[in-house]
Amino acid sequence: MSNSSVCCAFESPILDQVLPPILFIEFILGLSGNILALCMFAFHMESWKPNSIYLAHLAVADSVVLFCLPFRADYYRRRKDWVHGDVFCRILLFLLAASRAAGIFFLTAVAVDRYLKIVHPLNRINRMNLSYAMWVSAGMWAMIIAMTAYLLGSRHFYSFDNRTQCESFNICMGSNPLSNWHNAFYVIQFSVPTIIITFCTACITWQLKNKTMDTSGKIKRAVQFIFVVAIVFIVCFFPSTASRVAVWILKVWYSECSYFSEANLAFYTSVCFTYFNSVLNPLVYYFSTPAFSGTLEKLILKLRGRKTEKIVATVTSD
């Protein structure tokens, strides 16, 4: 921050008590779902499609977020006291920001892919091979890293009551280019994909309403998929974005830290919903393709000790 900026620091006993167990639960649930998803993508996917490529990258982004959660839980358990040094603080905040953006971008990519296949099935983009999807994914990662790499170049330490806070978001009076960009990117990366996903969902729904296609089989599953994507996206990313916008509005009216205590509490509480995206995304994978859900169901049967239909049929015939 510039020397002219005054940043607010708040005591948040509620956050210190509530966030560590919530983050730990999200870590356990998300880790289970995403390890299963990564194993499915790595070892059990019989046929790859562009949609599968985007979902695999989404699973990687979720795994990075989950790696960071235990450190954030420990940070809040210590009443927002970071003990792991400046370098790791920068790396952790960069990983969280980049993975959040990647989660949003790849959710948007799978929504657009499904929209093209349903609403514009004859579009030549639908005939692109897997290398095209890989180049799109690499381009998105490059853009994400370029937009969040600034977090690696500056300190994010703030001293308060003999504790060292490690935060990428702080309510500061005055203007700072990096802080302004961080806030703007946080809102833009939600607003633009929201418009795209809403458009895709509306077009698919309108297509079905006009009865221009069959509502059974693959089409029905595709509709379920796009609605799951939209719901997961809104539930996970809208609260934190709304609270960030609320802080902007308050800064227009007020310049004293006392007016921002509730907004600060709202933002850090809503960030938990952002992390919860890594827990819910396995639902997106389940509804993505019959191959994924079918393989998952077979795996569950094996874990429960049940035999496959072929083996059961053989035993019965004897």
N, C-alpha and C positions, 0 to 999 in steps of 0.2 A: 504494500500500500504506500501511497505517497505520504510524505510527512504531514501534509495538510489534512489527511483523512483521519477521522476519529472512528474507531470500530467499537461496536457494542459487545459486551460479554455479559452473559446471564447465568445465574445459578438456576439449575433445572433439576431439582431433586426427583421429580416425577420421571423425567427421562432417564436419569441414572438408575432408577429402580426398575422401570418397565422395559426399556430398550434391550438390555443384555439378554434376558430370557427370550424375548421375541426374536432377536437376531439369531440366537442359538437354535431355536426351534426352526426358523427359516433355513438355517444352515443344514440341519439334519434332514428335514423333509426335501429341501432342494437338492442336496447332495445325493440322496437316494434316487430321486427321479432322474436327475441328469446323468449319473453314472450309468443307470439303466439305459437311458437314451443314447449315450455315447457308445455303449457296448452294442446296442442294436444297430446304430449307424455303421460301426466299425466291422462287425462280424456277421450280422444277420440280414443286411439289406441285399436282396437278390437283384434288384434293378434300381439304378440310380436315375433320377430325373432332376432338372433344375430346381424344382421345389425342394427336393431332398437335400441338395447342396446348401440352399439357404437355411434350411432347418438345422443342418449339422453345424453350420457356423453360429447359429443362434444358440445351440447347446454349448458350444465352446465359450461364447460370451457369458452365458449363465454360469458356467463353471468358474470363470475368472471372478465374477461377482461373489460367488459362494466362498472362494478362497479368501476374499477380503473380510467377510463377515465376522469370523472369530476375533480378528484384530480390532474391528470396530466395537464388538461386544466388550472386549477387555478394556478398551478406551473408555466406554461409558461406565463400566463397572468401577473404574478408578476415578469417577466423577470428572470425566473429560480431561484426563491427564495422559498425554502421549509420552511413552517411555522408550520408544524404539528408534529415536533419532530422526534427523532432518531428511536424510536421503530416503529412508523407507516411507516417511510421511508423504513425500512428493510422489513416490512410485505408487503407493496405495491409492492416493487421491486420483492420480492419473488413470490407474486401472479401473477404479469405480466409474469415473466419468466416461472413459472410452467404452467400457462394457455396457453401461447404460445406453449410450448412443447406439452401439452395435445391436443391442436388443431391440431398440426401436426401429432401426433401419432394416434389419432382417425380417422382423415381423411385417413391416411394410412391403418388403420384397415378396414375401410369400402371398400376401393379400393381392398384390398386383399380378403375380403369376396366375393365381386362381381366377382373377377377374378376366384376364386375357383368354384363358382357356374356356371360360363359360360364355362370356359376352362376345368375344371376337375369336372364335375357334379356328377361323381360316387365316388369321394373321400369321405372317411368316416368322414372327418372333417365337411362336409356339413350336416351330420346327428347328429351332436352334439346338445345337448339341451341348453336352456337358461342359465343354471348354468355354463356351459363351458364359454359362453360369459361374464358372470359376473366375473368369475375368471380371464379371460384374461384382462378385464377392471381394476380389482383391481390390477393385476400385473403391468399394465402400469402406474397406478397412483402411486404405490409404487416406481417404477423406476424413475418416473418424480420427485417425492418429494425428493428421495435420491440424485438425480443429481442437484437439485436447492436449497436444504436446506442450503447450505453454505452462501447464501445471507442473512440468518437470523443471522449469527454468527459474522458479522463484520459491522463496520460503513461504510456508503456510503456518508458521508458529505464532501463537498469540498467548502472552502470559496473562494469567488471571488468578489471583489468590494463591500464589506459589505453585500453580499448575500450568502445564504447557498444553495449550489446545492445538490440535491439528485439524484444520477445517479449510475446505475450499470455498465454503459459503459463509460470509460474515456480513452483518448489517453494518455498513460503514457510511458515515456522512462525508460528503465530498465526492469527487469524481476520480476514477482510476481506470485507464483504458482496459487493462486485463480483467478487472472486476466487471466492468460494463460488458465486455465480450462474453465472459463466463455466464453472466445473467441472461444476456440476449440469446446465446446459444442454447441455454437450458430451456428457454421458452420456445425458440424456433424449432428445435428438434422434436418437440411435442406437437406444435401447432400444424406444421406442414404435413407430417405423416398422418395426423388426425384427419385433415382434409382429404388426403389421398385414400385412407382406409374407409372413411365415410362414403366417399364417392364410389369406391369399388363395391361396398356393401349395398348401397342404394341401387346401383346399376344391376347387380345380380338379382336383388329382390324384385326390381321392376321387370326384369326379363322373365322371371317366374310368374309374376302377376299377370303378364300378358299371355302366358301359356305358350310361349314360343319354344318351349323345350319340355322334355319329360322331367318329372319331379322325383323319379325313383332312381335307385342305384347310385352311380357315380355323381350325378348332379345333386341329389339329395345330400350326399355326404359332403360335397363341396360347399353347399349352402351352410350346413352345420359348421364346417371348418371356418368359413369367413366370419360367421357370427361369433364363434369362440375367439377368434383373433381380435375382433372388435371389442368384445367384452373384456378380455384380458388386458388389452391396451388401455382402455378407458379407466378401468378399476385401478390399475397399477400406476399409471403415469399422470392422470389428471389431478389428484389431490396435491402432489408436491408442486406441480406447475402452477396451480391456482394459488397456493400459498406464496409462491415466489412472486407472482404478479401482485398479490396483495401487499407485499413489502414495497414494491415499486410505487404503488399508489399512496401508501402511507408516507413514503419519503418525499412526496410532493407537498404534503401538508405539514409534516412534523420534522424536526431536526434534533430531537432529544431521545436518548436511548429508552427512556421509560415507556415510550409509546409503542415500542416494538417487542415487548416481552412476550405477549400472546402470539404475535406473528412468528416469532422465532420458535416458540414451542410447537405451533401448528406445522411449521415446515419440517422440523426434525421428526415429528410424529408421522407426518405423511411420507417421509422418505422410506419408512418401513414398507409402505405399499409398493414403492419402487423395487425394493429387494424381493418382495413377494412375487414379483414377475417371474423370478427364477424358479419359484415353486410351482406356479401355474402353467408354465410353458410346456411341461410334459403333456398337459391336456391338448395343447396345440398339436404336438407330435402324434398323439393318439388319433385325432380326427383328421390328420393330414392325408394319410393313404391307407387303404385296406392292408397293404403289405406290412406297415408298421404295427397297426392294431392287431392284425392276425398273428404276427410274430410274438407280440407281447402276450397275447392270450395263451399261445402255446407255451411260452416261458413260464407263465403263472401256473399252468397245469403241471409242468415238470416240477416246479418248486413245491407244489402241493402233493407231489408223489403220484399223480394220476397218469395213466398210460395214454398214449395217443390212440386215435380211433382205429388205426390199422392194427395195433397190437390187441386191442380189445376184440376186434372182429375175428382175429386169428384164434384167440382163446375160446371165443364163443363157438366157432365152427368146429373145434375139437370136441 
